[in-house]
Structures are given as structure tokens and as C-alpha cells.
Amino acid sequence: MKTTFNKYLYIGFILFGIYELLVKHSPSEAAPFIGIALAFDPFNPEQPWKERPIWQKAVLIIHLAFVAALFGYMIGNPLSDFRKGFWRVGSSLFKFN
């Protein structure tokens, strides 16, 4: 893939993740989108990790830390959709006898 196309995909996933986080208040929806953005390296993907400038490494590591913090918030927050799970209490759709 071309680097410019990767940048657009990266920015698109970041913006959609920020929208989910700030407008819809849904960290469980924002974390995957912001995490998927890392797959589209906004810098030169052919450049090896050891040859990258320190600021590029810092941007990618901080991005990864932010995604990890969002997942940690999802798991640790007792009111999150992740903790409530797929099986809702009192739901007639998933009652087992």
C-alpha cells in the first residue's frame, strides 16, 4: 500500500474512534477502531523499526498505550458493556431451563 493511502486510513480510523469515544460515549466501540488504525502505519511501512526516528516510535508506542488503557478501562469499569457481557440478566432471549 502507498504511504499516503495508509495515512488516510489511519486518520479515518482515529477520527471515527474519537467520535465513538467523545460523542457516543462508548469506549467499547472506540477502542477497536483506534486499535485497528495501528495496522495502517501512517509513516513509511517499508522502513524497519530500528531505523525509524525516535518521534515516530514515540507516536506509535503512545498510540498503543492509549489503546491498552481504553481496553483496561472497558474491563475495569463495572458499568461497561464489556463487563455486562452478551448474556443479559432477565433477557428472555437467552434463558436456559
C-alpha positions in Angstrom: 0.0 0.0 0.0 1.1 3.5 -0.6 2.0 5.6 2.4 -0.5 8.4 1.6 -3.3 5.9 1.4 -2.3 4.4 4.7 -2.3 7.9 6.2 -5.9 8.5 5.1 -7.0 5.1 6.6 -5.1 5.8 9.8 -6.6 9.2 10.2 -10.1 7.9 9.3 -10.0 5.1 11.9 -8.6 7.6 14.6 -11.4 10.1 13.8 -14.1 7.5 13.9 -12.7 6.2 17.2 -12.6 9.7 18.7 -16.2 10.2 17.5 -17.3 6.9 19.3 -15.5 7.9 22.4 -16.5 11.6 22.7 -19.8 11.8 21.0 -21.4 8.4 21.7 -19.5 7.8 25.0 -18.7 4.3 24.0 -15.2 3.2 24.8 -16.0 -0.4 23.9 -16.7 0.8 20.3 -13.8 3.3 20.2 -11.0 1.0 21.3 -11.2 -1.4 18.4 -11.3 1.4 15.8 -8.4 3.3 17.4 -6.5 0.0 17.7 -7.1 -1.0 14.0 -5.6 2.3 13.0 -2.2 1.0 14.1 -2.4 -1.6 11.3 -2.2 1.3 8.8 1.2 2.7 9.6 1.0 6.4 8.8 4.7 6.6 8.3 6.9 4.7 5.8 5.9 1.0 6.3 9.0 -0.3 4.5 11.3 1.4 7.0 12.5 -1.0 9.7 11.7 -0.3 13.3 15.4 0.3 14.2 15.8 2.9 11.5 12.8 5.0 12.4 13.2 8.4 14.2 12.5 8.4 17.9 9.5 10.7 17.5 7.8 8.1 15.2 8.5 5.3 17.6 7.1 7.5 20.4 3.9 8.3 18.5 3.2 4.6 17.8 4.0 3.5 21.3 1.9 6.2 22.9 -0.9 5.2 20.5 -0.6 1.6 21.6 -0.6 2.6 25.2 -3.8 4.6 24.7 -5.5 1.6 23.2 -4.4 -0.6 26.0 -5.7 2.0 28.5 -9.1 2.0 26.7 -9.3 -1.8 26.9 -8.3 -1.6 30.6 -11.0 0.9 31.2 -13.5 -1.3 29.5 -12.5 -4.3 31.5 -12.3 -2.4 34.8 -15.4 -0.3 34.6 -18.3 -2.2 36.1 -20.9 -0.3 34.0 -19.2 -1.0 30.7 -20.9 -3.2 28.0 -17.9 -5.5 28.2 -18.5 -6.3 31.8 -22.2 -6.7 31.3 -21.5 -9.2 28.6 -23.6 -10.7 25.9 -25.8 -12.6 28.3 -28.1 -10.0 29.8 -29.8 -10.9 33.1 -33.5 -11.2 32.6 -33.4 -11.4 28.9 -35.9 -13.9 27.6 -33.8 -14.5 24.5 -31.0 -16.4 26.4 -32.9 -18.2 29.2 -31.9 -21.8 29.7 -34.0 -24.3 31.5 
